[in-house]
Amino acid sequence: MLRAMIRGCLSRWRYKAAWPPVGLVQFGSLLRTTPISQVFGLDRAQRERCIDIHFIERFLLSHQHDIRGRVLEFGDDRYTRSFGGTAVEHSDVLHTQPGDRSATIIADLTCAEHIPADAFDCIICTQTLQFIYDARAAAKTLYRILRPGGVLLASFTGISQISRYDMDRWGDYWRFTTASARRLLEEHWSPENVAVQAHGNVLLAVAYLHGLTVDELQPEHLERQDDNFQVVITARAVKPRRGGEQQ
């Protein structure tokens, strides 16, 4: 009897100690079973104001010195132009299907033997590998076509809604963590040449799932990092120079 009374008191204490109290959380505009935006916030703001793009562009800005020489990007060359500037000598754009006038290379990264080895000084591969089922084969190709001393700048989706556009066309297969992104790259790059970082916290994860934008958050919300909530993962991987020299 006494034990039951103690358990009851502890249970009531936990209920009162929780904040907000259990059952009294205010969901406000988020009390809904459909997201506020189905397209990652693209219908609420300009592309660069989307939460994932904020972290991707900040990452690329911090490594813009790597974007030089011959650069490969996927889909278009917006980041090559924005961050490479005059350091870029030649820009290539890869598409998997012919028909886009901006494409200079048509290839499937999982079987792209027609792309020469050691061809690129920098490869910008943002939010791409989650749409490739055989991501390991794609990573192998990225390593092969990168020149010795060249740099891969990549980003991966972590916590996210499905991209319906991609799912209906070629598939949306994977969500990554720092562990899976690092392991994928370290199958080809040596560990000392790979740097992986997560970006996010629980608020950003909820906001991103709803398709909110950076304009709907405070600056301090974007700066707070919690590795348990990985919204975007970024990675820089350097291919060793001949003779094992590192960059």
C-alpha positions as CSV (number, residue, x, y, z in Angstrom):
1,M,0.0,0.0,0.0
2,L,2.8,2.4,1.0
3,R,4.7,1.6,-2.2
4,A,1.6,2.3,-4.3
5,M,1.2,5.7,-2.6
6,I,4.8,6.6,-3.3
7,R,4.5,5.6,-6.9
8,G,1.4,7.7,-7.2
9,C,3.1,10.7,-5.7
10,L,6.1,10.3,-8.0
11,S,3.8,10.1,-11.0
12,R,2.0,13.3,-10.0
13,W,5.4,15.0,-9.4
14,R,6.7,14.1,-12.8
15,Y,3.5,15.4,-14.4
16,K,3.8,18.7,-12.6
17,A,7.6,19.0,-13.1
18,A,7.3,18.5,-16.9
19,W,7.3,21.8,-18.8
20,P,5.1,22.5,-20.6
21,P,2.9,20.2,-18.5
22,V,1.8,17.0,-20.2
23,G,-1.3,17.7,-22.3
24,L,-0.8,21.5,-22.3
25,V,1.7,21.9,-25.2
26,Q,0.5,24.7,-27.5
27,F,1.0,23.6,-31.2
28,G,-0.5,26.8,-32.7
29,S,-0.2,26.9,-36.5
30,L,1.6,23.5,-36.4
31,L,-1.5,21.6,-35.2
32,R,-2.1,20.0,-38.6
33,T,-1.5,16.7,-40.4
34,T,-0.2,18.3,-43.6
35,P,2.9,20.5,-43.9
36,I,2.5,24.2,-44.3
37,S,4.5,23.9,-47.6
38,Q,4.8,20.7,-49.7
39,V,7.8,22.0,-51.5
40,F,10.3,22.9,-48.8
41,G,9.2,26.5,-48.5
42,L,9.8,27.4,-52.2
43,D,6.2,28.7,-52.3
44,R,6.8,30.9,-49.3
45,A,10.1,32.6,-50.2
46,Q,13.0,32.8,-52.6
47,R,15.0,29.6,-53.0
48,E,18.0,31.0,-51.0
49,R,15.7,31.5,-48.0
50,C,14.9,27.8,-47.6
51,I,16.4,26.2,-44.5
52,D,18.5,23.6,-46.3
53,I,19.8,26.1,-48.8
54,H,20.9,28.4,-46.0
55,F,23.3,25.8,-44.7
56,I,24.4,24.6,-48.1
57,E,25.3,28.1,-49.2
58,R,27.0,28.9,-45.9
59,F,29.1,25.7,-46.3
60,L,30.1,26.6,-49.9
61,L,31.0,30.2,-49.0
62,S,33.3,28.9,-46.3
63,H,35.1,26.7,-48.9
64,Q,34.8,28.9,-52.0
65,H,38.6,28.8,-52.4
66,D,38.1,25.1,-53.4
67,I,35.8,26.1,-56.3
68,R,38.5,26.7,-59.0
69,G,39.9,25.3,-62.2
70,R,37.5,22.8,-63.9
71,V,34.4,22.5,-61.9
72,L,31.5,20.0,-62.2
73,E,28.0,20.6,-60.8
74,F,24.7,18.8,-61.1
75,G,21.6,20.1,-62.6
76,D,22.9,23.7,-63.2
77,D,26.0,25.8,-62.5
78,R,24.5,28.3,-60.0
79,Y,26.9,27.5,-57.2
80,T,29.9,27.4,-59.6
81,R,29.1,30.9,-60.8
82,S,28.1,32.3,-57.4
83,F,31.1,31.0,-55.4
84,G,33.8,30.2,-57.9
85,G,33.9,33.5,-59.9
86,T,37.0,34.1,-61.9
87,A,38.8,31.2,-60.3
88,V,36.7,28.8,-62.4
89,E,38.4,28.1,-65.8
90,H,35.8,25.7,-67.1
91,S,32.3,24.8,-65.8
92,D,30.6,21.5,-66.6
93,V,27.0,20.6,-65.7
94,L,25.9,17.0,-65.5
95,H,22.4,15.7,-66.3
96,T,21.2,12.2,-66.3
97,Q,18.8,12.8,-69.3
98,P,19.5,14.7,-72.5
99,G,17.4,17.7,-73.4
100,D,18.6,20.5,-71.1
101,R,20.7,23.0,-72.9
102,S,22.8,23.7,-69.9
103,A,24.1,20.2,-69.7
104,T,27.6,19.5,-70.9
105,I,27.7,15.9,-69.7
106,I,25.0,13.3,-69.9
107,A,25.7,10.5,-67.5
108,D,24.5,8.2,-64.8
109,L,27.0,8.4,-61.9
110,T,26.7,4.7,-61.1
111,C,28.1,3.8,-64.6
112,A,29.9,6.8,-66.1
113,E,33.0,5.3,-67.6
114,H,32.9,7.8,-70.5
115,I,33.8,10.6,-68.1
116,P,37.6,10.7,-68.0
117,A,39.4,9.9,-64.7
118,D,41.2,12.8,-62.9
119,A,39.1,15.4,-64.8
120,F,37.9,17.9,-62.2
121,D,39.5,20.2,-59.7
122,C,36.2,20.6,-57.8
123,I,32.9,18.7,-57.8
124,I,29.9,20.4,-56.2
125,C,27.5,17.7,-55.4
126,T,24.6,19.1,-53.3
127,Q,21.5,17.2,-52.4
128,T,22.1,14.7,-55.1
129,L,23.1,11.3,-53.6
130,Q,19.8,10.7,-51.9
131,F,18.2,10.4,-55.3
132,I,20.7,7.6,-56.5
133,Y,19.9,4.1,-55.3
134,D,23.4,2.9,-55.7
135,A,25.0,5.7,-53.8
136,R,28.2,3.7,-53.2
137,A,28.8,3.3,-57.0
138,A,28.1,7.1,-57.4
139,A,30.7,7.9,-54.7
140,K,33.2,5.7,-56.4
141,T,32.7,7.6,-59.7
142,L,33.0,11.0,-57.9
143,Y,36.4,9.9,-56.5
144,R,37.6,8.5,-59.9
145,I,36.8,11.7,-61.9
146,L,38.3,14.1,-59.3
147,R,41.8,15.2,-60.0
148,P,44.6,14.5,-57.4
149,G,44.4,17.5,-55.1
150,G,40.8,18.1,-56.1
151,V,38.0,18.7,-53.7
152,L,34.5,17.2,-53.5
153,L,32.0,19.6,-51.8
154,A,28.9,17.6,-51.0
155,S,25.7,18.0,-49.0
156,F,23.2,15.3,-47.9
157,T,19.6,15.4,-46.8
158,G,19.0,14.3,-43.2
159,I,15.6,14.9,-41.5
160,S,13.3,15.8,-44.4
161,Q,10.0,15.3,-46.1
162,I,10.1,13.3,-49.4
163,S,10.8,15.3,-52.6
164,R,7.7,14.3,-54.5
165,Y,9.1,15.8,-57.8
166,D,12.1,13.5,-57.6
167,M,10.3,10.5,-56.2
168,D,7.9,10.5,-59.2
169,R,10.7,10.7,-61.8
170,W,13.8,8.8,-60.6
171,G,13.3,8.1,-57.0
172,D,14.0,9.5,-53.6
173,Y,15.9,6.7,-51.7
174,W,18.0,7.8,-48.8
175,R,18.2,10.1,-45.7
176,F,21.7,10.4,-44.3
177,T,23.5,11.0,-41.0
178,T,27.0,12.1,-40.4
179,A,27.9,8.5,-39.8
180,S,26.5,7.2,-43.1
181,A,27.9,10.2,-45.1
182,R,31.3,9.7,-43.6
183,R,31.3,5.9,-44.2
184,L,30.2,6.4,-47.8
185,L,33.0,8.7,-48.6
186,E,35.7,6.9,-46.6
187,E,35.2,3.8,-48.8
188,H,37.3,5.8,-51.3
189,W,38.8,8.8,-49.5
190,S,41.1,8.3,-46.6
191,P,39.6,9.4,-43.2
192,E,42.1,12.2,-42.7
193,N,40.9,13.8,-46.0
194,V,37.2,13.8,-45.1
195,A,35.4,16.4,-43.0
196,V,31.8,15.9,-42.2
197,Q,29.4,18.3,-40.3
198,A,25.8,18.2,-39.3
199,H,23.5,21.3,-39.2
200,G,20.2,21.4,-37.3
201,N,18.3,21.2,-34.0
202,V,14.8,20.1,-33.1
203,L,13.2,23.4,-33.9
204,L,14.9,23.5,-37.4
205,A,13.9,19.9,-38.0
206,V,10.2,20.7,-37.2
207,A,10.4,23.9,-39.3
208,Y,12.0,22.2,-42.2
209,L,9.5,19.3,-42.2
210,H,6.7,22.0,-42.4
211,G,8.5,23.8,-45.2
212,L,9.1,27.0,-43.2
213,T,11.9,29.4,-44.2
214,V,14.7,31.2,-42.5
215,D,12.6,34.3,-42.5
216,E,10.2,32.6,-40.0
217,L,13.0,31.9,-37.5
218,Q,15.4,34.0,-35.4
219,P,19.1,34.1,-36.1
220,E,19.9,32.2,-32.9
221,H,17.6,29.4,-34.0
222,L,19.9,28.8,-37.0
223,E,23.1,28.9,-34.9
224,R,22.1,26.4,-32.3
225,Q,23.5,23.0,-33.2
226,D,22.2,19.6,-31.8
227,D,23.8,16.6,-33.4
228,N,20.7,14.5,-32.5
229,F,18.7,16.4,-35.1
230,Q,20.7,16.4,-38.4
231,V,18.7,18.3,-41.0
232,V,21.6,18.9,-43.5
233,I,24.9,17.2,-43.6
234,T,27.9,18.8,-45.4
235,A,31.2,17.1,-46.4
236,R,34.5,18.2,-47.9
237,A,36.7,15.4,-49.2
238,V,40.1,15.9,-50.8
239,K,41.7,13.5,-53.2
240,P,45.3,13.0,-52.3
241,R,47.9,14.3,-54.7
242,R,50.3,12.0,-56.5
243,G,52.8,10.5,-54.0
244,G,50.3,10.8,-51.2
245,E,50.7,14.5,-50.6
246,Q,47.6,16.0,-48.9
247,Q,45.9,19.3,-49.4
